[in-house]
Amino acid sequence: MSQAIAFADLGAQYRRLKVDIDARMAAVMAHGCFINGPEVGELETALAAYSGAAHAVSCGSGTDALTIALLAAGVGPGDEVYVPAFTFTATAEAVLLLGARPVFVEAMETSYLIDTDDLTRRIAASSGRSRAIIAVDLFGQAADYAVLSTIADAHGMLLIADAAQSFGGAAGNDMVGSLAPITATSFFPAKPLGCYGDGGALLTDDSNLAESYRSIRAHGKGDDKYDIVRVGLNSRLDTLQAAVLLAKLPVLDDEVAAHDTVAAHYDAAFAGKVGLPERFPGYRSAWAQYTIRVDRRDELAASLWEKGIPSAVYYPLPMHLQSAYAQFGDGEGSLPVSESLSRHVLSLPIHAYLNDTAIERICEGVLAAL
Ligand SMILES: *Cc1c(COP(=O)(O)O)cnc(C)c1O
């Protein structure tokens, strides 16, 4: 039996970048500024330059980035925040942690992204205080922020991009980080730009917001660290993680291009045979996942597994059916597209270190099992 294929291959990436990563980490060990060391500021400057946002504020995780964005806007009890039902838990969790109410919005079947028609209907039907929309760039392709901004502006709502899976992606010439007024991203190891632990960042052009994010991530400090002007968090990005990210950021474009090559192979092999992930013209996905839709998903996954081909289900249960969040939804049948996606999606290996032989094996494995 041939060797098992890796779903993600951080080892191969480390071998490629070992000299830079090791040197960057050794520099931190030598200067010893483990919190707010010079690499943190250097990374923030580099992230802003890369994404085209005026300000980048790093923090402890992608979940914290979302929480900080909502905290800074004063979102809390009595507020409604519109989030996709088909997403990772953290999107809804940040809302609930602040005591606000999540309103779950339907997904689109082929792009998996928030359905803006359903969003509009739900805002119109709401009798509550509609405060914010968190759109998610699920699997790496940015949501339609032109339409989302129009909706948010018409209702005086805050618009936040959850770009945990899309950093490195773009819409036309605009990079993720400059598509929405506020962007939250994650550096969890498996994301398109990942560190070696937890990490995240906020990107915005608004200098007042950036200032409040810097305060909130450090316990709500004012000009002095013992002058507390608001309730905040302890959510800084470790200097060591900033050092790792500084070594990885220069190859992100190259890795995203490699993801795109894998995706093009899959598109060609599977066209007409499975539901393909829809691509918007002119958009560049960061391809956090390559996700297909099939009828007998679990049988396909089992058959691939037997051939040493890993796959994953993102996500097996939509938010409104999670037991912790169900009280905020309308139960089974209320968001049929999101529910159907949860039963039919399967994500295949996609990373920059997948060779042609492995890609061929995956394509053959899928086609043989269908
Ligand atoms: C990973 C992820 C997050 C949370 O990021 P963490 O850094 O793990 O806290 C939020 N939203 C989405 C869509 C994610 O995929």
PDBQT file of the ligand as one rigid body, heavy atoms in Angstrom, charges set to zero:
ROOT
HETATM    1  C1  LIG A 401     -10.392  29.236  12.970  1.00  0.00    +0.000 C 
HETATM    2  C2  LIG A 401     -11.559  30.114  12.859  1.00  0.00    +0.000 A 
HETATM    3  C3  LIG A 401     -11.872  31.078  13.831  1.00  0.00    +0.000 A 
HETATM    4  C4  LIG A 401     -11.174  31.169  15.150  1.00  0.00    +0.000 C 
HETATM    5  O1  LIG A 401      -9.807  31.293  15.106  1.00  0.00    +0.000 OA
HETATM    6  P1  LIG A 401      -8.930  30.848  16.375  1.00  0.00    +0.000 P 
HETATM    7  O2  LIG A 401      -7.626  31.511  16.100  1.00  0.00    +0.000 OA
HETATM    8  O3  LIG A 401      -8.852  29.363  16.361  1.00  0.00    +0.000 OA
HETATM    9  O4  LIG A 401      -9.580  31.375  17.591  1.00  0.00    +0.000 OA
HETATM   10  C5  LIG A 401     -12.947  31.930  13.613  1.00  0.00    +0.000 A 
HETATM   11  N1  LIG A 401     -13.687  31.831  12.500  1.00  0.00    +0.000 NA
HETATM   12  C6  LIG A 401     -13.436  30.916  11.543  1.00  0.00    +0.000 A 
HETATM   13  C7  LIG A 401     -14.299  30.895  10.328  1.00  0.00    +0.000 C 
HETATM   14  C8  LIG A 401     -12.380  30.013  11.695  1.00  0.00    +0.000 A 
HETATM   15  O5  LIG A 401     -12.150  29.098  10.745  1.00  0.00    +0.000 OA
ENDROOT
TORSDOF 0
